[in-house]
Amino acid sequence: MSRSVKCSWQQIVPIGGAIPVERSSHGVSIISNTLYVFGGEHDARVPIDSDIYSINISKEAAASSSVAWRKIRGGETAPIPRIAHGQATIGNKLYVYGGRQGDQMEEKPMNDLHYFDIESEKWTQIVDVNGNFPSPRSFHQMVSIGSSLFVFGGCGVEGRLSDLYEFETKSSTWIKHSNVRL
């Protein structure tokens, strides 16, 4: 049985606010009707900052003339600026894992995990107490399913990766599912 899905594009034209600079190697996530942008680079190999930009993308907001970008300052607990990180959401939290401080591997690949609570607008770093964090990496993928984050592949210090890790947010536990070398 064939199904057809109707889709349409609608441009949202912000009237101002703190418009984010053009960028690549950044993360974009949506929680409810708000789009969040974090990280990336405007100039090659130079991470932009640790601020978050948000914009309401609901149909109602798009139809109004009051849509504006909002800049949320990173603050003291924000992750260091980065490019090519993994980003995903669970509930009202935006998670950021890894990345690097430039586009070359010798430019400090990371394996840190942070979340941003959109209600309190505060960053929290999840500390590795058991030594089970995945290896430092960038240009990997991270998705959320239920209360878990899944991190796959990316560029590691010794080359391309094809490993799969799960981070269970309720128990703050990393689980290594595979380590397949292609």
Beta strands, then each sheet from edge to edge (+ up, - down):
strand 1: 27-31
strand 2: 34-38
strand 3: 41-43
strand 4: 46-47
strand 5: 52-56
strand 6: 70-72
strand 7: 86-90
strand 8: 93-99
strand 9: 110-117
strand 10: 122-126
strand 11: 141-145
strand 12: 148-156
strand 13: 159-168
strand 14: 173-179
sheet 1: 1+ 2- 5+ 6-
sheet 2: 3+ 4-
sheet 3: 7+ 8- 9+ 10-
sheet 4: 11+ 12- 13+ 14-
end
